[in-house]
Amino acid sequence: MAQSGLTIYIDGRCLLRPRDGVGSYARTLLQNILAQDHKNTYIALGFADQKNNPRLVEETAHFSYYFLPLPRKAYMGLFRLWQMPVDWLLPRTADVMWYPDFVCAPRIVAGKKIVTIHDLTYLQDASTVERKNLRYLQRFAGQSARQAHAITTVSHAMAQEITTTYHPTAPVSVVYPAAPPETPGSPNTAKPYILFVGTLQPRKNVAALLKAYTLLPKEIRAQYRLVLAGRKGWKDTATQQAMAATPHEWVDSPTDEELHALYMGASLFVAPSLREGFGIPPIEALACHVPVITSTDPALIEGTGESALHVDVKNPQNLASAMQNVLTNAALRDQLASQRSKELAKLNGKNIAASFIELITTLAA
């Protein structure tokens, strides 16, 4: 491990669990940072019972994992009681601490703190949030925003919401998720399919997509399968009922390689989310040159711009009409594709990482 430059600790819990939206964001940003920052030292913090977990980012000369000598649940219990600091357990003093998952935990007293708040669903649509996380986020996310020396978020839409909700003294800056490299796919012509990727939870609105699929003309349903890929989530009874009643194929917890292959072979990608902080899967689909339909959520519009078709997904018939239109209208697909490179360019990983490194350097000065 390199010893020069600044020491930046990272709450590494999202890098030590199955890939989700926060983990994908943190992994990609960190990988892009490490590709160009060969001066500073980055250390991802985990807990003793996470040592054998799969790691989303491999160690390098300037990046390693450090596991605190106590179990995760034990520490988080202490954190909830009195926000126990862990400085005395660290191998080096922190210059900067980056918390990519809403809350400043594990607590480090030394150094400057950057917290990333991805969305405010726990306040604005609390009924859709997993119960075990709801009280934790409602109690500690706002507190973390007040403790932070800098707040980052994933879209301008979210930056405005965070500012008006928390009125933080720290600046709120946008650090977009980085788009993967463009790798033009080739739709599966033998068994064409419409694709959804995400965790099954209420705000993903998968039940509306399943209903919309049943409303497509019979000949389109006969031609195009519906493929859902992701992880089982929470409060998904309506989704499970719709899945049981609707022909589809479920791909459970796909690997990165499996997920990329799904994008590459899709004829259409649909992201019917009611609310997002940004929405990474539509960008991953665009990078594979797949036509995309999303909702009219401001963050999804900001992320995909004119390269996606935005519709009222609360109405399954509107969604079905949009799906049929994209699948059957080559001119519309060409129009969306003509905007793709422009939208992906703003998500250049090298530029995004450079801005984050600059934020770290400025804070530590």
C-alpha positions as CSV (number, residue, x, y, z in Angstrom):
1,M,0.0,0.0,0.0
2,A,1.3,3.4,-1.0
3,Q,2.1,5.8,1.8
4,S,2.2,9.2,0.2
5,G,-0.4,11.8,-0.3
6,L,-3.8,11.9,1.5
7,T,-5.5,9.1,3.3
8,I,-9.1,8.7,2.2
9,Y,-11.3,6.2,4.0
10,I,-14.5,4.9,2.4
11,D,-17.5,3.3,4.0
12,G,-16.9,0.0,2.2
13,R,-20.0,-1.9,3.2
14,C,-21.6,-1.3,-0.2
15,L,-18.5,-2.8,-1.9
16,L,-18.8,-6.0,0.2
17,R,-22.4,-7.0,-0.5
18,P,-24.3,-8.2,-3.6
19,R,-24.3,-5.5,-6.3
20,D,-27.1,-2.9,-6.0
21,G,-27.5,0.7,-7.2
22,V,-25.4,2.2,-4.5
23,G,-22.7,-0.5,-4.9
24,S,-22.6,-0.1,-8.6
25,Y,-22.3,3.7,-8.3
26,A,-19.5,3.5,-5.7
27,R,-17.6,0.8,-7.5
28,T,-17.6,2.6,-10.9
29,L,-16.6,5.9,-9.4
30,L,-13.8,4.3,-7.3
31,Q,-12.5,2.4,-10.2
32,N,-12.3,5.6,-12.3
33,I,-10.6,7.4,-9.4
34,L,-8.0,4.7,-9.0
35,A,-7.3,4.8,-12.7
36,Q,-6.0,8.3,-12.5
37,D,-5.1,9.1,-8.9
38,H,-1.7,7.5,-8.1
39,K,-0.8,9.8,-5.3
40,N,-3.5,9.3,-2.6
41,T,-4.3,6.2,-0.5
42,Y,-7.8,4.9,-0.5
43,I,-9.0,2.4,2.2
44,A,-12.4,0.8,2.2
45,L,-13.7,-0.1,5.7
46,G,-15.5,-3.3,6.4
47,F,-16.2,-5.4,9.5
48,A,-14.7,-8.6,10.8
49,D,-17.6,-10.7,9.5
50,Q,-17.2,-9.3,6.0
51,K,-13.6,-10.5,5.3
52,N,-14.7,-13.4,3.1
53,N,-17.4,-11.5,1.2
54,P,-16.9,-10.9,-2.5
55,R,-15.3,-7.6,-3.2
56,L,-16.7,-5.3,-6.0
57,V,-13.3,-3.5,-6.4
58,E,-10.0,-5.3,-6.5
59,E,-7.1,-4.1,-4.3
60,T,-4.3,-2.0,-6.0
61,A,-1.1,-0.2,-4.9
62,H,-3.3,2.7,-3.8
63,F,-6.4,0.9,-2.6
64,S,-7.0,-1.7,0.0
65,Y,-9.7,-3.0,2.4
66,Y,-9.4,-2.7,6.2
67,F,-11.7,-4.7,8.4
68,L,-12.6,-3.3,11.8
69,P,-12.2,-6.0,14.5
70,L,-15.9,-6.4,15.4
71,P,-19.0,-7.7,13.6
72,R,-21.0,-5.3,11.5
73,K,-24.3,-5.8,13.4
74,A,-22.5,-5.3,16.7
75,Y,-21.0,-2.0,15.6
76,M,-24.2,-0.7,14.0
77,G,-26.0,-1.4,17.3
78,L,-23.4,0.8,19.1
79,F,-23.7,3.4,16.3
80,R,-27.4,3.6,16.8
81,L,-26.9,4.1,20.6
82,W,-24.1,6.6,20.6
83,Q,-22.4,6.8,17.2
84,M,-19.3,5.1,18.5
85,P,-16.1,6.5,16.7
86,V,-13.6,4.1,15.3
87,D,-10.6,6.4,14.8
88,W,-8.6,4.4,17.4
89,L,-9.1,1.2,15.4
90,L,-7.7,2.6,12.2
91,P,-4.2,2.0,10.9
92,R,-3.8,5.6,9.7
93,T,-5.4,9.0,10.5
94,A,-8.1,10.0,8.1
95,D,-7.7,13.1,5.9
96,V,-11.0,12.6,4.2
97,M,-13.8,10.1,4.7
98,W,-16.2,9.3,1.9
99,Y,-19.6,7.9,2.9
100,P,-21.2,6.7,-0.4
101,D,-24.4,5.2,1.3
102,F,-26.4,8.1,2.8
103,V,-25.1,7.9,6.4
104,C,-21.8,8.8,8.1
105,A,-21.1,5.4,9.5
106,P,-18.8,4.0,10.7
107,R,-18.1,7.2,12.5
108,I,-14.7,8.8,12.0
109,V,-14.0,12.0,13.9
110,A,-10.8,13.0,12.2
111,G,-10.7,14.5,8.7
112,K,-13.3,16.0,6.4
113,K,-16.5,14.1,5.5
114,I,-18.2,13.7,2.1
115,V,-21.6,12.0,2.2
116,T,-23.4,10.9,-0.9
117,I,-27.2,11.0,-0.7
118,H,-28.7,9.2,-3.7
119,D,-32.4,10.0,-3.1
120,L,-35.0,11.0,-0.5
121,T,-37.4,8.2,-0.9
122,Y,-37.3,7.5,2.8
123,L,-38.9,10.8,3.3
124,Q,-41.0,11.4,0.2
125,D,-42.3,7.8,-0.4
126,A,-41.6,6.1,2.9
127,S,-44.1,3.3,2.3
128,T,-41.9,1.9,-0.4
129,V,-38.7,1.6,1.7
130,E,-37.6,-1.6,3.4
131,R,-38.7,-1.4,7.0
132,K,-35.3,-2.2,8.5
133,N,-33.7,0.7,6.6
134,L,-36.5,3.3,7.0
135,R,-36.0,4.4,10.6
136,Y,-32.2,4.2,10.1
137,L,-32.3,6.6,7.1
138,Q,-34.9,8.9,8.6
139,R,-32.9,9.2,11.8
140,F,-29.3,9.5,10.4
141,A,-29.3,10.7,6.8
142,G,-30.3,14.2,7.7
143,Q,-27.9,14.3,10.6
144,S,-25.2,13.1,8.3
145,A,-26.0,15.9,5.9
146,R,-25.5,18.4,8.7
147,Q,-22.2,16.8,9.8
148,A,-20.8,16.6,6.3
149,H,-18.2,19.1,4.9
150,A,-19.5,18.3,1.4
151,I,-22.6,16.5,0.1
152,T,-22.7,14.8,-3.3
153,T,-25.6,13.4,-5.1
154,V,-26.3,11.8,-8.4
155,S,-28.5,14.4,-10.3
156,H,-29.4,18.1,-10.3
157,A,-33.0,17.1,-9.6
158,M,-31.8,15.4,-6.3
159,A,-29.4,18.3,-5.4
160,Q,-32.4,20.6,-5.5
161,E,-34.5,18.3,-3.3
162,I,-31.7,17.8,-0.8
163,T,-31.1,21.6,-0.5
164,T,-34.7,22.4,0.0
165,T,-35.3,19.5,2.5
166,Y,-32.2,19.8,4.7
167,H,-30.9,23.3,4.1
168,P,-27.3,22.1,4.7
169,T,-24.4,24.4,5.3
170,A,-22.2,22.2,3.3
171,P,-22.2,22.6,-0.5
172,V,-24.2,20.1,-2.5
173,S,-22.6,19.0,-5.7
174,V,-23.6,16.6,-8.5
175,V,-21.4,13.7,-9.2
176,Y,-23.1,11.7,-11.9
177,P,-22.8,7.9,-12.2
178,A,-20.3,7.1,-14.9
179,A,-21.7,5.4,-18.1
180,P,-19.9,2.2,-19.1
181,P,-18.1,2.2,-22.4
182,E,-20.3,2.0,-25.5
183,T,-20.5,-1.6,-26.7
184,P,-23.1,-1.8,-29.4
185,G,-25.3,-4.9,-28.9
186,S,-27.1,-7.1,-31.3
187,P,-30.7,-8.0,-30.5
188,N,-31.4,-11.7,-30.1
189,T,-33.3,-12.5,-33.3
190,A,-33.9,-16.1,-32.4
191,K,-35.8,-15.2,-29.2
192,P,-36.2,-11.4,-29.0
193,Y,-37.0,-9.9,-25.6
194,I,-38.0,-6.8,-23.7
195,L,-35.7,-6.3,-20.7
196,F,-36.1,-4.9,-17.2
197,V,-33.2,-4.7,-14.6
198,G,-33.6,-3.9,-11.0
199,T,-34.6,-4.9,-7.5
200,L,-38.2,-5.9,-7.0
201,Q,-39.5,-3.1,-4.8
202,P,-42.6,-0.9,-5.0
203,R,-41.0,2.2,-6.6
204,K,-39.6,0.2,-9.5
205,N,-43.2,-0.2,-10.6
206,V,-42.7,-3.7,-12.1
207,A,-46.3,-4.6,-11.7
208,A,-47.2,-1.8,-14.2
209,L,-44.7,-3.2,-16.7
210,L,-46.2,-6.7,-16.4
211,K,-49.7,-5.3,-16.9
212,A,-48.5,-3.3,-19.9
213,Y,-46.9,-6.4,-21.4
214,T,-50.3,-8.2,-21.3
215,L,-51.9,-5.2,-23.1
216,L,-49.5,-5.5,-26.1
217,P,-51.1,-6.9,-29.2
218,K,-51.0,-10.7,-29.3
219,E,-48.6,-10.8,-32.2
220,I,-46.0,-8.6,-30.4
221,R,-46.2,-10.8,-27.3
222,A,-45.7,-13.8,-29.4
223,Q,-42.6,-12.2,-30.9
224,Y,-41.1,-10.6,-27.8
225,R,-40.5,-12.3,-24.5
226,L,-40.4,-10.2,-21.3
227,V,-37.3,-10.8,-19.3
228,L,-36.9,-9.4,-15.7
229,A,-33.4,-9.5,-14.1
230,G,-32.3,-8.5,-10.7
231,R,-32.9,-9.4,-7.0
232,K,-36.0,-10.1,-4.9
233,G,-36.6,-7.0,-2.8
234,W,-39.2,-6.0,-0.2
235,K,-42.9,-5.0,-0.1
236,D,-43.3,-6.7,-3.4
237,T,-46.6,-8.6,-3.0
238,A,-48.3,-6.8,-5.8
239,T,-45.3,-7.5,-8.1
240,Q,-45.2,-11.2,-7.2
241,Q,-48.9,-11.5,-7.9
242,A,-48.4,-9.8,-11.3
243,M,-45.4,-12.0,-12.0
244,A,-47.5,-15.1,-11.2
245,A,-50.2,-14.0,-13.6
246,T,-48.0,-12.8,-16.5
247,P,-45.7,-14.8,-18.8
248,H,-42.1,-13.7,-18.2
249,E,-38.6,-15.0,-17.6
250,W,-36.9,-14.2,-14.3
251,V,-33.1,-14.0,-14.0
252,D,-32.1,-14.0,-10.4
253,S,-29.1,-12.0,-9.2
254,P,-27.2,-12.1,-12.5
255,T,-23.4,-11.7,-12.5
256,D,-21.9,-8.7,-14.3
257,E,-21.1,-10.9,-17.3
258,E,-24.7,-12.3,-17.4
259,L,-26.2,-8.8,-17.0
260,H,-24.0,-7.4,-19.8
261,A,-25.1,-10.2,-22.1
262,L,-28.8,-9.5,-21.3
263,Y,-28.3,-5.8,-22.3
264,M,-26.5,-6.8,-25.4
265,G,-29.3,-9.0,-26.7
266,A,-32.3,-6.9,-25.7
267,S,-34.6,-5.3,-28.3
268,L,-36.0,-2.8,-25.8
269,F,-35.2,-1.8,-22.2
270,V,-38.0,-0.5,-19.9
271,A,-37.4,1.3,-16.6
272,P,-40.9,2.2,-15.3
273,S,-39.7,3.5,-11.9
274,L,-41.9,6.0,-10.1
275,R,-38.9,7.6,-8.4
276,E,-35.1,7.5,-8.8
277,G,-32.1,9.4,-7.6
278,F,-30.7,8.9,-11.1
279,G,-31.3,5.4,-12.5
280,I,-28.2,3.4,-13.6
281,P,-29.8,0.5,-15.6
282,P,-31.2,2.8,-18.4
283,I,-27.7,4.2,-18.9
284,E,-26.2,0.7,-19.0
285,A,-28.8,-0.2,-21.7
286,L,-28.1,3.0,-23.7
287,A,-24.4,2.1,-23.6
288,C,-25.3,-1.2,-25.3
289,H,-27.3,0.8,-27.9
290,V,-30.6,-0.6,-26.7
291,P,-33.8,1.6,-27.1
292,V,-35.0,2.8,-23.7
293,I,-38.3,3.7,-22.2
294,T,-38.5,5.4,-18.8
295,S,-41.0,7.3,-16.7
296,T,-41.3,11.0,-16.5
297,D,-39.4,11.1,-13.1
298,P,-37.2,14.2,-13.2
299,A,-34.0,12.3,-12.4
300,L,-34.6,9.7,-15.2
301,I,-35.3,12.5,-17.7
302,E,-32.1,14.2,-16.6
303,G,-30.1,11.0,-16.9
304,T,-31.3,9.9,-20.3
305,G,-32.5,13.1,-21.9
306,E,-33.7,12.9,-25.5
307,S,-32.1,9.4,-26.0
308,A,-35.1,7.7,-24.2
309,L,-38.8,7.8,-24.6
310,H,-40.4,9.2,-21.4
311,V,-44.0,8.2,-20.6
312,D,-46.6,8.2,-17.8
313,V,-45.9,4.8,-16.4
314,K,-48.7,5.0,-13.9
315,N,-51.0,4.2,-16.8
316,P,-50.1,0.7,-18.1
317,Q,-51.9,1.4,-21.4
318,N,-49.7,4.4,-22.0
319,L,-46.7,2.2,-21.3
320,A,-47.9,-0.6,-23.6
321,S,-48.5,1.9,-26.4
322,A,-45.0,3.3,-26.0
323,M,-43.5,-0.2,-26.0
324,Q,-45.4,-1.1,-29.2
325,N,-44.3,2.2,-30.8
326,V,-40.6,1.7,-30.1
327,L,-40.7,-2.0,-31.2
328,T,-42.5,-1.3,-34.5
329,N,-41.3,2.2,-35.5
330,A,-37.7,2.2,-36.9
331,A,-37.8,6.0,-37.4
332,L,-38.5,6.5,-33.7
333,R,-35.7,4.2,-32.7
334,D,-33.3,6.1,-35.0
335,Q,-34.4,9.4,-33.5
336,L,-33.7,8.2,-30.0
337,A,-30.3,6.7,-31.1
338,S,-29.3,10.0,-32.7
339,Q,-29.3,11.6,-29.2
340,R,-27.5,8.7,-27.4
341,S,-23.9,9.8,-27.7
342,K,-24.7,13.3,-26.5
343,E,-26.4,12.0,-23.4
344,L,-23.7,9.5,-22.6
345,A,-20.9,12.1,-23.1
346,K,-22.0,14.0,-19.9
347,L,-21.4,10.7,-18.0
348,N,-17.8,10.4,-18.9
349,G,-16.2,8.4,-16.1
350,K,-12.7,10.0,-16.4
351,N,-14.2,13.5,-16.1
352,I,-16.5,12.6,-13.2
353,A,-13.6,11.0,-11.3
354,A,-11.4,14.0,-11.9
355,S,-14.1,16.3,-10.3
356,F,-14.3,14.0,-7.3
357,I,-10.6,14.0,-6.8
358,E,-10.6,17.7,-7.0
359,L,-13.3,17.8,-4.3
360,I,-11.2,15.6,-2.0
361,T,-8.1,17.8,-2.6
362,T,-10.0,21.0,-2.0
363,L,-11.5,19.7,1.3
364,A,-8.2,18.4,2.6
365,A,-6.3,21.6,1.8
